[in-house]
Amino acid sequence: MNQKNCLVIFLTLISFNVFASTQDEIAHLLKFVETTECKYERNGTLHNGAEAVKHINKKYQYYADDIKSAEDFIKYSATKSKMSGKYYKIHCANKAIVKSQEWLLTELKKFRIRQQ
């Protein structure tokens, strides 16, 4: 096997590994939202985790071609309303309200640390 073929195989394996880890990260974030005790505020209305995941999944499917990383997933699917432009917010008991983007990026960072 020549060097060019080896390089193509190597790059293909790396690409597959990156895709798989991105899918694992997104699956984790969806489960994290679904099982949270926090409330997800969207356009002034509070939703539980299951309701939030249903909406996020719709946006995820719509933007699937634009999503190349877990950060893209958060940006396109779980940050703000495309219609109103209002940011989604997270309400957790005894904690300050935070934007969903910050909340999810924090969880993504924790997940990546646990995966090392």
N, C-alpha and C positions, 0 to 999 in steps of 0.2 A: 504494500500500500504506500503510495507516495505521500509527501508532506501535505499537499493540497487536500487530498481526501481526508487525511487525519485531522486537518484543521477544520474542515467542514463538519465532520462528525463531532469534534470537540465543541464547536460553536453551537451546533444543534442541541447537544446535551446540556450545555449551559443555558440556552434559551428555554428548553423544556423545564429545567430546574427552577429558573426564575418565574416562569408561568405557574408552575405548581405551587411555589411558595406564595406568590401573589394570591392565588385562589384560596390557599389555606388561611392567609391573613384576612381576606374578605369574608370568608366563611366564619372565622372567629369573630370579626366585628359584628356581623349579622346576629350571631348567637348572643353576643354581649348585649346588644340592643334589645333583642327579644326577651332576654331573661332579667333585665334590669328592674329594680324596684323604683328607679327614677322615672319621672314623667318627661316626655318629649314634647316640647311646645312647637307647634307648627301654625303659623299665621294666627297666633293668639289663642289657639285651642290646645289643651293638654291631651296627650295620648299615652296609653301604656305601651310597653315594649313591643307586644305583638302587633298592635296597630301601626306603630312606627316602622317596624320591619316590613310590613305589607307595603307601605308607601315607598320606603327606600328601595325595595325590590323592584317596584314598577319603574322608578327612575334608573336603577341599575340596568335593567333590560333596555330601556330607551337609550342610554348612553354607553352601552356595552362596547361599541367600536372605538370610543374615545378613552376607555379605561385601560391603562397599561400597568398600573401599580395600585397598591392599597391607598396611597395618597390621592390618586385620581378618583378612585371609588368614593372616598370621603368628599372630595371637592364636587364631583358631579351628582352624587346620589344623596348626600346626607348633610349638606351645609346650609343651603338656603332655598327658599321658594323661587322658582323660575318666574312664576306669575307675579308675585308681589314684591320680590326682592328682599323680603324679610329673612333674617338669619334664624335658623332653628336653634332653640335653646333647651338646655337640660336643667330640670328641677329635681334635685336630690335632697332628701330630708337633712336638715341641719347643715346645709352647705350653700355657698353662694351659687346663684344661677350662672351657668357658663354656656358659651356657644357650643353647639354640637361638634363643630369642627375641632375645637380645642379638646373636648371630652374624648372624642374618638382617636385623635392623634396621640393623646396620653395613653390610652389603652393599647394602641398599636405599638407604641414604644415598649410598654410593659410586656406585651406578647412576644415581641422580637427578642427581648432580653431573656425571657423564659425559654425560647427556642434555641439559644446558643449552647 
